[in-house]
Amino acid sequence: IVLVMDEAAGRAARTDLGTRVLRIVHRKKACDTEVLLKACASYPWNEVFLEIDRLSRSGKLCLFYKQDGDYAVKLPPAA
């Protein structure tokens, strides 16, 4: 029972984080990953990166390389 509750809590936290990331990117149009990390400071950095990865793989964000190891995200082009 505890495992089921932990999984549900984890899904809720990912949904909240995903919503937050998408709101930030929607406001800024393009956003450095460092900016997202600071804006989501209440979450561990690895969870933010995992959420960016999940959103990118699902087509909700576009992740792109800038330079010198820096990455940014933007909303995908309108279909």
Secondary structure in CASP SS format (residue, H / E / C, confidence):
PFRMAT SS
TARGET T0000
AUTHOR 0000-0000-0000
METHOD secondary structure of the structure
MODEL  1
I C 1.00
V H 1.00
L H 1.00
V H 1.00
M H 1.00
D H 1.00
E H 1.00
A H 1.00
A H 1.00
G H 1.00
R H 1.00
A H 1.00
A H 1.00
R H 1.00
T H 1.00
D H 1.00
L H 1.00
G H 1.00
T H 1.00
R H 1.00
V H 1.00
L H 1.00
R H 1.00
I H 1.00
V H 1.00
H H 1.00
R H 1.00
K H 1.00
K C 1.00
A E 1.00
C E 1.00
D E 1.00
T H 1.00
E H 1.00
V H 1.00
L H 1.00
L H 1.00
K H 1.00
A H 1.00
C C 1.00
A C 1.00
S C 1.00
Y C 1.00
P C 1.00
W H 1.00
N H 1.00
E H 1.00
V H 1.00
F H 1.00
L H 1.00
E H 1.00
I H 1.00
D H 1.00
R H 1.00
L H 1.00
S H 1.00
R H 1.00
S C 1.00
G C 1.00
K C 1.00
L C 1.00
C E 1.00
L E 1.00
F E 1.00
Y E 1.00
K C 1.00
Q C 1.00
D C 1.00
G C 1.00
D C 1.00
Y E 1.00
A E 1.00
V E 1.00
K E 1.00
L C 1.00
P C 1.00
P C 1.00
A C 1.00
A C 1.00
END
